[in-house]
Amino acid sequence: MKLAEIVRLALLEDVGHGDVTTEATVPAELEGSARIIAKQELVVCGHDIAAEVFRQMGATYTPEVGEGELVEKWTVIARVSGPMRGLLTGERLALNFMMRLCGIATHTHRTVARAGTLKVVDTRKTTPLIRRLERRAVKVGGGSNHRFALYDGILIKDNHIKAAGGVSEAIQRARSHAHHLLRIEIEVETLDELRDALALGVDAALLDNMDDETLKAAIALNRAFAAENGTRPAILEASGNMDADRIERISDIGLDVVSMGGLIHQATWADLSMKAD
């Protein structure tokens, strides 16, 4: 969904027939300006959607700091100007979007800072219809993205395996369905399942809810299998029960990727406010 349409629908939800408070108290001809202020240390994210909110309100939005910049408390991150009615009606919606996106970017920044060279990615645990915005916030915060949606990557999970009749059947069906450029990843919960998946030639394995010692054993198994068979090691992605502390602890054991849905769904909204001049 395009940015303008997201904002249009959000304004329809929030404003409806009109902002009765602003229309009752603010003269239609009054022009003005305001500052958007960070009320905590945060990573700035969401200039584009905030600008679209104010554009649809007939106002101008001007960033004062760059997207992705880490700023201190009380930093003015943007200024808006135009009809005061438009500024006040658009205020809460613009701030809501930015508070959500700055929160994700800030949480991701703090997590990735502890990951060393280990790649940290998000998941599809996103808010419906604004996934693109939330995943961009992950990248702004220094993280990376997993597959965007169901259409751009094969990830065989436990329920697919059950429905297909087993690991082997699921992988064979996926391979017959996929074109040659599409990788196949499968979720495994045990070393035996990983061994079976490697034997069937998967490109990647998602190591689900394994403890640290089992992760290390999985890495050793993957390397040994590749050496014995003269193949490349599969990509190993760890997921489940991930937070910044654990990611720091396992950052150098040899994983390729850690996926963490909490980059998005556990992020706390950042604190912003708009003050009229």
N, C-alpha and C positions, 0 to 999 in steps of 0.2 A: 504494500500500500504506500502511495506517495505521501510525502511529508505534508503537503497542503491538504490532502484529504483527511489524514489523521487529525490535524489541527481543526479542520472544519467540523468534523464530528465531535471532537472534544469541546469546542465552543458551543455547539448545538446542545450538548448535554449540560454545560455549565451556565450558559446565558439564556437559552430558550428564546422567549419573545423579547427579552431585554433585561438589562441590569437595573432593576427598579431603584435600588439605593443610589447608584451613581446618577441615573437620570433625574432623580428627585433632588439631589444635592449639588450637582456640579453643572455650571452653565455650559451649554453646548459649544459656545465659541471660545472657551478657555483653552489656551495652549500651555504646555508645561514640559517638565523633564523630571527624570528620576534616576537614582543609582541602584544597581543590584549589587548587594554586598555579601561577601562570604562571612558567615558568623562562626566559622571554625576553619582549621587548616583543611584544605581539600584539593583534589585534582579537578580542574575546570573541564566540564563536558556539557554539551547541549546548546552551544551558541546558535546552531542552525535552526533548531526547532523553536527556541525562544524568539529568534528573529522572525520566524514565520507567524507565530502567534501575534506579535505586535504589528507585523505587516498587514495581517487580516484585520487588525484593529485600526489601521490607518496611521500607524506610528513607525518611527525609525529606531532600530536597535543597533548599537555600536559597541562591539567588544572592546574592553580595555586591556585584557590579557589574552594570551593565546590558548587555544584548545589544547588540553593535555598539560597545562602548566600547573605546578604545585604552588599554591598560594597560601599566605598566612591569614589568620583571622583578621577580619575587618578590611580586607582588600576589596576595592571596588572592581568587580570583574566585568561590568558592562554599564552603559548608560542608554536610556531610552528617552525619546522626545516626540512630541506631537500633541494631538488633542488629549486633554486630561481624561476625558471620558474613556477614550480608547486605552490609555495607560492603566487606568484603574480596573476596567473590565477585563483586560488581558493579564493583569498582574498575577493572580493566583494560578491560572493555568500555566503560564510561562514558568513560574517558580516551581510548580509541581513537577513538570517535565525535567527541569534542570536539577532539582533536588534529588530526584530518582537517578538521573544519569551521572551526576557528580558523585553520588554515593557509591554507585557501581565502580566508577573509575578509581575512586579513592581506595575502596576495599581491594580492588585488583592490584593497585599500585603497592599497597602494603604487603599483600600476599606474594607477589612476584619478586619483591625486594629480598625475600628470604629463600627464593628457589634456586639461586645460583644460575647455572646454565640450563637447568631443567625447564623444558617447555610446559607452561601451564595454560590449559585451554578451558573454555566454558562448555556448556552442554545445551540441550534443547529445553531445559527447565527455565523458561522465559515467560514473560507476560504476553498473552495472546495479542496479536496485532502490532505490538511495538518491539518485537524481537530484534528487528534490524537496528533499532536505536540502542537497545540494551547491549547487543553484541558489539556494536561500535564502541560503546563505553568501555567494554572490556579491553579492546585494542588501545583506546586512548590511555587507559591505565597501565598499559605495558604487557597485557596478556595476549593470548591468541584465541582464535575461534576453531571450534570443532565443525563438523558438517552443519550447514545452515538449517536444513530441513530434511524430510524423509526422501526427497527426490534426488539428493546430490551425494549420497554415499550409502553403501551397504553396511549395516551394523546388525549382525544376527545376535539377538539377545535370548535370554532363557525361555521366554514364552514362544519365540519363533522356533527354537530347538524342539520344544515339546510339541508344538503344532505340526512341525515337519516330520517328526518321528525320530529325532536324534541328530547328533552333531554332524555325522557323515552325510545324512540325507539333506540337511539344511545347507551345508556347504556346497554339495553337488548341485542342488537346485539353484543356489545363488550364482554359481559359476556359469551354469547354462543360460541364465537369464541376463547376466551382466555383459556389457561390452568390454573390450580389451583394455580400456583406459580406466575402468572403475575398479578400485581396490575392494577387497572383501575383508571385513573385520568381524571377529566373533567374540562374544563374551564367554569367559571361562571362569569357573570358581575354584577349580582344583588343579593340581599339577597333572593329574591323569587326563583331564579335559584339555589342558594345554598341549600335552604330548600328542593326543589324537588330532587336535587342530593343526599342529605343525606337520604331522604326517600327511595331512590332506592339503597342505600347501597354501594355507591362508596367508594373506599379506600382513595382517595385524591381529593382535589379540588384546582384548580388554580384560585385564586382570581385576576381577570384581571382588571387592571386600576381602582381599587377602591381607594378612598381617605382615609386618615388616620382614620377618624371616622367610615367609612363603614367597614374598616378592623377590627376595634375593635368590631363592631356589629356582624360581621361574626364570629369572634372568640367566642363571647358570645353565638351566635346561635348554633354553633357546639358543644360547651360544654353542653348546655342545652339539645340539642337533644340526645346526648350520655347518659346523666344522666337519662332522661325520658325513654329511651329505653333499658338501661342496656347494651350499646355497647361501644366500644372504639371510642373516637373522631376520625373523619377523619383527615388525614394529611392536613394541610393548607399551601399552597404555594402562596405567593404574588408575582406578576409580573407586569411590566408596569410602566414607569416613575420612575425607580429606579436609584439612585445615592448614593454616600457615605453619603451625608448629610441626605437624607431621611432614609437610612438604619440605621444610628445611631439613628434617631428620633423614629423609630418603633422597635428598637432592643429588647425591653423588654415588648411588648404588648401581647405576647403569640403566635406568629407565629411559625411554624416549620421550614419553608424554605423561603428564598427570592431568586428568580431567576433573573439574570441580564445579558442580552445579551451583555451589554456594557463592561463587564469584558474583552471581546475579541474585539468586533467591535469598541469600543471607546478608546481602548488602543493606546497610542502614542508610536511609535518606540523609543527605548532607543538609546542613542548615544554611539557608539563604534568606535574605529579605530584600524588599524594595522600598526605598525611601524617597519620597517626592522632594524635589528641591524647593 
